[in-house]
Amino acid sequence: MRFRLVAGLAALSLSVAATPLMAQEARPFTYQDLVELNRVSDPKVSPDGDSVSYSVRATDLENNRGVTTLWLADLTGDAEPRRLGVSDEGASTGRWGPDGSLYFLSNRSGSTQVWKTDVEGATATQVTDLPLDVQTFRIAPSGDRLAVSLSVYPDCEALTCTVERMAAAEDEPSTGQVYDKLFVRHWDTWMDGTQNHVFTLPLGAEGATGEPVWVSQGFDGDVPSKPFGGEEDYAFSPDGDWVVFSGRTAGTTEPWSTNFDLWRAPAEGGDLTNLTDANEAWDAGPVFSPDGRTLAYRAMARPGFEADRWQITLMDVDSGQTRQIAANWDRSPDSLSWSPDGRTLYATAQDVGKTKLFAIDVTSGQVTPITGEGHVFGVETTPSGFVFGMDSMGAPADLYVKTYRGREMPRRITDHNADTLTNLAMGEYEQFSFPGWNGETVHGYVVKPANFVEGEEYPVAFLIHGGPQGSFGDAWSYRWNPQTYAGAGYAVVMIDFHGSTGYGQDFTDSITQHWGDRPLEDLQKGWEYAQQQYDFLDGDNACALGASYGGYMVSWIAGKWPNEFKCLVNHDGVFDTRFMAFSTEELWFTEWENGGTPWERGTTYERFNPINEVANWRAPMMVVSGGRDYRVPTDQSIAAFTAAQRQGIESKFLYFPDENHWVLKPANSLHWHEEVEEWLARWLRPEASAAN
């Protein structure tokens, strides 16, 4: 095996790595650096193919917030990317109109509305003037219509009704809320009776005019879906006559249903048609072919399972007939887009620790990988190839271009963190594999400490990913980033245990009703293998850290593998699987993973319940929770902390009342990293900890 030096570079090794002398002189990357990095996202290619707009999020530490600006990069020459002047008053979500105008969202008028500018990006013209904030928007390919999503009361007939009801609620002296069905709360928000819905407006030179047409009216559900849905949940037909959206009927079954269907509605309003009523599982991501004759989308097969394999389905728009393509491709595409000639679908998908771009032939179903290393996202086609964002475990995202030639390496066109990263040392990393549960191949990553010295041993941060159907992979993260531990002088080991994504659906399925045995066996075998393979790992001086399912596994390790680690970090972890099933919001998750409801026989709630192993706890544990975490409610973390405290186990509880399942605010992120690193230093480097 060979380490790839990636200090400040993309994982594609597009530049020469730093020399050993330079690496020794470089300052190690830290969590302070992480928080202050520029975050590149959302590339969109102009209609003429000459430019790409994109967003850059910078961190305003003084005001404890992120600030997003719009940028433009030239695809035809060597001009430097430039920041658009319209960003001065706030701008995000740049989208091109067919005429070459750049539309975007801004709250410069006092509410979030759609605005537009030209390629110079100096002046802004307001496009919508609605009484409610615009959440997302799409421009019809025909250029004569705009779709927007708004949060409204579904029983209202007009927007004024929603506005008046919201104002009345603000003036109501009582704060009591009455619920007669679930959801009561979802992710980080208590339900207030509103739903997301799609509206359309005529679009002309003077902007979007007239009364909005409520396209999804009569549909009982959210479009886009909550909490993470976006414009990918709905699409215009090429002629602008139709809108197709993905939505789940709420009714009284929403919290335990994954039955999202595709619905078609006239863009000028009218009756809704369910296009995928026959499939009781998830249908999502509608994209029309350039000629409008075919609708491509992703579909799951098993109701109630959110981590089922996405299969690519093509629907003939006229007849409604469907067929699957690449049915034997055992990967799960994250997104789909058409080639300009309609002969190829492009998809991104996880693949053995990477996220690659693939081309799928629409006729034959043949799948061809286009990229290799790293994590690819936001793919856009150009006349000569592609523009996409790419990051890796060793570098944050930038934009790259690649022609259609398969073996050509991508070329970077932005470098928004060059000044920060040039003189910083990252940890070299490598993927490895070993025989895990049932003798099956399991993969993992090891990261050397920054400024690694051959022959030395280093304490270890053993990171455990959440999901559980997830993967750390060769990607950059702003929450659990192994480079922050490498920069603090730790080696890092991460195992993609059974249940992880990107290794085939059978591998992903294998964790269901097996939360506590198969993954734990993989972690134990992977940890043993890594210590045998890499002599710089100080196996007697390690801490295990994880969030969500990773936090569950930390509590499970505390009872089932109690003497292996010197300390533990449990972030938003499931502590009592049975009560979790009664207190979480998305019930389909716990019911699928445990084989039924918590009152049914034959389930696994008690078999793999960390609460039953508390008497075996020995290792010091730090517990972290957010007050607005309704996925794994705060009581789970308080209970874990109580279990440690009551037994006299060294423990600490870090609580963020204004955070959800993730720690997002810059000041809170800094505090999180500071506390976690102090905890690791206390147990793994007591002399250094005492000196500080």
N, C-alpha and C positions, 0 to 999 in steps of 0.2 A: 504493500500500500504506500501511497505517496501523498504527503500533505500539500495542499495548494495554498500558497501565500496570497492572502487577499486583503492586505492592509489598505483599506480605503478603496478597493477595486471591486468591480463586479466579479461574480464567480466564474465568468467565462474566460478569465485570465487574458483580458484584452490588453493589459499593460504589463510592463516588466515589474516584477515584485521588488520590494525593498531589499537592499543588501543586508546581511547580518549586522554590519556596523550601523547602518541607518536604523534598523529595528531596535538596537540597543539604545540609541540616542533618542528615540521617539518616546513621547509621553504616552502612557497607556490610556486607551479609551475608557471613559467613565460614564456613569449614569447622568451626570450633569451635561456631558456632551450629547448624550442620547436625547434628552428632553429638548435641547436647543437646536437640533437638526432641522433643516428644511425638508418638508415632506411633499414629494412630487406625485401627482395623481391625475387621473381623468383626461387622458389625451383624446383629442377629437380632430380629425383631419378635415381641412377646408374642402369645399366642393371641387375646386380646381386642382386639388392635390398638392398645392405649393406650400402650404403651411399647416402646422399643428398647434392648436391651442391646448393649454393644460393649466392645472392649478398647482400652486405652491403654498403650502401652509407653513407659516413661521410661528414661532412661539413668542408671545408677549409676556415675559415673566413678571413685569411690573404690574400688569393688569390681570395676570393669571388666566390667560386665554390664548387660543390660537387665532391667527389672522390669515385669511386666505386671499391670495391675489391671483389674477389671470396673467398668463404669459403666452407669448407667441414664438414659435421656432420655425425657421425657414428650412424647407425640405429640398430646395433647389440649388442651394449654394452653401457658403461657409459663414453666413452672417450669424452673429451671436444672438441667442435668444434674448427677447426683450420683454420687460414688464409693461403691461398695458396701463395707460394713465387712468382708465376708468376704475381701476382697483383702488384709487385713493379714497373713494367714498364707499367702498365695500363691493366686492364682486366675487361670484363663484358660479360653478356649473355652466361653463361656456359651451354653447351649442350653436352649430352653424345652420343658417337658413340656406335654401337652394340658391338664393341670390348673392351669397357671399357675406351677408350680414352675420355678425356674431351676437347671439342672444345670451343673456346671463341673468342670474338672480342677484338682487341687491335690495337692501332695506333702507336705502338713502332717502326714500320718501316717507319713512316712518313705519312702513310695513314691508314685508318681503314681496316684491313684485318682479315681473319679467321686464328686462330692459334690453336694449341692443346698441351696438356700436359698429364701426367699420373696421377694416384691417389695421388702420392706424391706432385705434383703441383710445383716442383722446377724448371724445365726447360721447355722452350717453343719452339715449332717447327712451322715455318710458313707453312700454308696450302694453302692459296691463295696469288697470287701476281698480282692483277688486276690493271689496270691503273685508276680505279675509286674506291671511298670508298664503302665498303660493308655496307649496311644498316641493313639487317637482313639475316639470313641463316637457312637452315634446312638440316639435314642429312637423307638420305633415310634409311628406316628401313633395307634395304638389305645391307647398309653400303658401297655401291660401287658408290654412286653418292651424290653430294652436290648441293643444290639449294641456290642461293644468289639473293638478290634484289639490283638493282643499279639504279641510276638516270641517264637517257639517253635522247637524242633527238630521238623521235620515228621515224622520217623519215630517220635516219641514218641506214646503213647496218651493221656497225661494231663499236666496242667500240672506235677505233682510231678516227673515225669521230666525236664522242661526245667530246673526249679529245681535238681535234684540234679546234672544234667550241667553246668550253669553253675558251680555251687559246686566241682565236681571240677576244672573247667578252671582256676579261680582258684588251686587248690592244686597244680596240676601244675608241678613244678620246671622242666621243659623249656619253652621258648617257641617251639619249632619248629612250623610249620603245614604241613600237606600238602594239596595241591590236585590234583585230577585232571580239573578242567574249569573253564572260565571262567563267571562272573566270578571273578577272584581278588581284585579290589578294585573299588569303584564309588563315584564322586564323591569322597568323602573318607574312606571306611571300607573296611578289609579284611574280606572275607567270613569269617564265623565259623560257618557252617553253619546259622544260624537263618533263618527266614522270617517275614514278617508274615502273620498269619491272623486271621479273624473268628470271634468267639464270641458267643453270645447267652445271656442270663439272664432269668428271669422278674422283672418289676419290680412291686413293690407298695409299700404304705405303709411297710414296714420296710426298703425298699431292694431291691437286687438279691440274691436268695437262691438257694441251690441250687448244684449243680455246673454250671459253664459248658458249654454245648453248642458243640462245635467245628463250626461251620457249614461252613467251607471245607475241612474235613479231606479229604485225598485229592487236593486240588489242589496240583500241584507248581509253586508260584510265590508271589509276594508280593502280599498284599492288606492294606492299600494297597500300591501299587507303590513301589519305591525309585528315587531318593532323595526325590522330592517329592510322592508320593501322599498323599492325606488321606481324610477322610470322604466326599468327593465320589466316591470309587471304589466305594462300596457304598450301597445304599438298601433300606429296608423297603417292601413293598407297603402300601397304606393300611390293610388289615385286620391287618397285622402277621404274616401267615402265611408270607411269603416274604422272602428276602433275595436281591437281585441284585447281583453284584459284577463289576467289570472286572479282569481279570488276564491275564498272559502266562505261558504254560507255560514253565518254565525249561529242563528237559531238558538238552541239550548245545548248544542253538542260541540261548540267551537273549541273548548279547551282539550278535548280528547280526539279531535279530528285533524287529519292531514289531507283531507279531500279538497284540494284546490282544483278548480276547473277553469277551462278557457271559455270566456263568454264573448260573443260578438254583438256589437251595437252599432246602429247607424250613427255616423259622426254628427248628424243634425238632429239626433234624438229619435227614439222609437223603441220597439220591442227588443228585449234581450234574447239571445239564443245561446244555449249551453252546447258548446261544440264537443265536449269531452265527457258527457254525462255517463258514458259506459265505463269510464275508469274511476274507481272509488279511491284511488291514491292521488298523489300530487302531480299536477300538470302546471308547467311554469315556463317563463321566458319566451313568449311568442315573437317570432321574427319572420316577416314576409320575404319571399324571394323577390328579386328585382322586378320580375314581370308580374308579380302579384298572384300568380296561379298556385303557389305552394306556401303553406304555413309550416315552418319548422318550430319545434318546441321540445322541451325536455320532460320526460314523464317517468314517474316511479310506478312500481307494480304492486307494492304491499301497503295497504292502508294502515295508518298508525305508526309507520316507521319513517322517521325524518332523515335517516342516514342510508336509505335504500339507494341502489344504483340508479342514477339518472340515465335513461335510455333516450336516444334521439329518434323522434317521431316526425314524419312528414305527412301533412294532410293536404289532399287536393281540395282547394277552396270551393270549387263548384259542386263536387259530389260529396264532399265530407269523408271520403275514403282515406284511410291511414295505412302507413307502412313504416316499420322500423328499419333503420339503416345502421350498419356497424353493430349488429345485435350481439356479435361474439367478442366485441372489444370490451374487455373487462376493466374499464375505467369509467369514471363518472364526470362528465363535462360540467364545468362551472358556468360556461357561457357559450353562446352560438352566434355566428355571424355569417352572412353569405358573401361569396366572391362576386365581383361585379357581373360575371357572365352567368351566374346562377348554377354553375356546375359543381361547386365545392362549398362545403361548410367548414368554417374554421372554429375550433374549440380550444379552450384551455382546460387542462385537467391535471390533477396530481398524478405523479408517476414515480414510484420508488424514491420518495423523498424530494423530488423536484416538482415544479409546476410548469408544464411545457405547453407550447402551441402545437396543435395538430391540424392537419388537413384531412377532411373526410370526403371522398368522392361520392357524390349524391347517387350516382347510378350503381356503382359496384359496392359501395360501402367500405372500400379500402381506406385504412387509416395510416397516415404518414406523419411522423414527428418532424417538426420544422425547427424547434429549438431544443437545447440540451440541458445545460446546467442552470441553476438558479430558479427564480420564481417569476413567471411572466404574467402580466395582467393588462387589461385595458387595450386589447388588440384592435387596431384600425387598419384597414387596407388603403393603399395608395396606388397610383398608376403603375408603380414599379415593384410594389411589395407591401411591407407592413411597417407600422409604427406601433410600439408597445412600451409599457413600463416594465422595468425589470429590477429586481433586487436579489440579494443573497444573504446568507448568514454572515457574510463579511462586508456587506456594503448596503446602504439604503438605496431607495429607488431613484433611478433616472430614466430618461427616455432613450430608446434605441430604434434604429431603422435596420431593416433587412430586406433584401430583394427576394424574389421568388426562388432564386437558386438555392437548392437545399443545403449545400455544404458551406455556403458563405457565412462567416461569423457576423453577428450583429455589430453595428457601429453606433457608439454612444453619441448623442447629439446634445445632451444637457449634462451639467456637472454642478449641481446646485449646492454641494457641500464640500467643494474642493478646498476652499480656504480653511475649513474646520478639520478635515480629515487628512490633509497632506502630511502633517507631522505627528499623526497619532498612530500608535501601534495597536493592531488588532490581533486576536488569537487565530493562529492557523487551525484549520479544521479538516476533518476527514470522516467519510461515511464508512461504516464497517457492518459486517453481518455475522450471525452466529446461529446455531441450532437452538430454537426456543421451545415453547410448549409443543408437544407432540412431535418433536424433532423437526418442525417446520422452520424455514429460514425467517429470521427476524433481523431488521436493520436498526442501526443506531448511528449517532454522531458523537465524536469526541472533539473537544476544542482545547488546544493548548493555551496556557496563560500568555498574555501579551509579554513580549520581550522574553520569551522562553529561553532557558539556559539548559543545554544538553547535560544530562547526568544528574540533574536535581529532581527531587520529588516535590509534588505540589498538593495541597489540600484540594478537595473536590466538591463542587456543587453538582448534585445529582438531580437534574430537572425532570419533572414528570408532567406530560401535557394533559390538557383537559379534553372535553368532548363528551364521552370518551372517544367518539369517532372523529379523531383529529390527528394532527401530526405537527411536530416542530418543523421538520424539513429544512431545506436549504433556502431559507427566506429570512427577511429582516422583520423584526417585531419591535414595537414601541412600548410593549408591556413586559413581556418575558424575553429579554434579549440576552443570549449567552455571552455576548461580547462585553457586557457590563461586568459579569463575573470574571471573565478572562482578564479584563482590565484591572480588576481588584486583586489579581494574583492567583486566581483559582483555575484549575482545570475543570472542564465541564463534560459531563456524560449525559446523553439523552437517548432513550430507547423508544422506538416506535413499536410498542407491544401489540399483541393481538387485539384487534379492534381499531387499529389506526387506519387512516384512509390513504389511498394511492397504491395499494398493494393487491388489489383485487377485491371483489365484493365478498367472497367467502372469508377472507382475512378480516374484513370489517365486521361481518356478521358474527364472528366467533366470540365476541365479547358479550353479546346479548345473553342474559341470565348467567353470566360468568364473570361478573365484575371483580370478584375477589380471588379467583384461582388462576386462570390462564394468564392474565396480565401480570400478576405478581410473580408467577414462575418466569415469565420473560424478563422482568426487571431483575430478578435474582440471577438468572443465567447471564443476562447481558452485563450486569455489574461484575460478575466473576470473570467473564470473558475479557472485558475491557481492562481489568487489573492484570490479567495474564498477558495481554497483548501490548499494553502501553506501560512501560516501567516508570514513567514519570508520575503516575497516579499513586497518591498516598492513600491506599484503601482503608487504612485505620483512622483516617482523618477526613471524614466526609459528612456532609449534611444533605438531606433529601428535601426538595422543595416542589410544591405543586399547587395548582389552582383548579377550582371546580371539581371535575372528576379527579384531577391531579391532587386536589386537596382531600378528596375522599380517600385516595390511595395513600396519602400521607397518614391519615388516621388509621387506615387498615394496616399499614406497615408498622405503626406504633404498637399495635397489638399482636400482629402475626410475625413480625421480623424485628423484635423490639431492641435488639442489641447491636444492630448493624451500623447505625448512624449516630454521630455525636450530637446532632440536633435536627430539628424538623421545622419546616415552614408550611403552614396550612392556610392557604388563601381561599376564602369563600368555598370551603369544601363541604361535601355532604357528610354529616356525622351520624344521623339516624335515618336510614333509608326508608323506614316505615313512615315516620312523621314527615319526611320530605315529600312523600306521595300525597299527603293531605295538605301541605302548606305551599308547595310550588304552584306555578300557574299553568304551564303547558303539560297537562296530565298525560298526553299521549307518550311523552318521553319516559316517565317512570313506569307506566303500565307496559310499554313494549319491552323496556330493558329488564323488567322483573317478571314478565310473564303473566301480567294481569293486574287487577286492582289489589290494594293492600289487604282487603278483607277476604280475598279468595284463597282457597287452598292450592298448594302446588306451586306457589310463587317463590321467588328468591329474596324477598325483602329481608328476612331474618337470617338466611344462610350466609349472606355477605354483609351483615350490618356491623359497622365499626363499633357501635355502642355496646355490643356484646363482648368486645375484646378489651374494654377499658382497663380492666384489672391487670392486664399484662403490660400496660404502658410504662416505659422507663425513660425514654429520651426527652430532653428539653424541647418544648414546642412553642413556636410563635404562631399566633392565630390572627388572621386579618379578615375584616368584613366591611362591606359598604351598607349604609343604612337604607339605600334605595335598591338593594339587591332583592328582587322578588323571584328570581330564578332559584337561587339557593338562599332562602331568607336568613336574616341575621341571627335568629335563634339557633341555627345550626352551629354557627361559629361560637356564640356565647356558650353553648352546651359543651363544645370541645374544650374551650378555655376553662370552664367550670370543672370538667372531668380532670384536667391536669392539676388545677389549683387544689382541688379537694384531696388529691393524693400526694400533695407536697412536691409535685414535679415542677421544676423550673419552667416558667411559662410567661408569655407576654401576649397582650391583646391589643392590636392596632385597629382602631375603628374610624371610618370616614363617613360621617352622617350624610354627606352630600354626594356620595359616589354610588354607582350601581354594582353590577357584577365585575366591572372593570374599574380601574383607577385612571381617570382621564385628565383631570385638571393638572396643569403643570406643577403647581406648588404641592399638590397631593402626591403626584408621581415622584417628585424629588424626595418628599418625606418618606414615602414607601421604600424607595431604594435605600435611603439613609438608614432606616430602621432595620431592613433586612440585612444589609451589609454589616451593620453593627452586631446583629445577632450571629451571623456567620463568624465574624472575627472573634466574638466572645468565646465561641466553642472550638473553633479551628485554629485560631491564632491568639490565644489568651495573652501572650506577652505583648503583642502589638496592640491588642485591645486595651490593656491596662495602661500602656504608654499614652494612648489617646484620651 
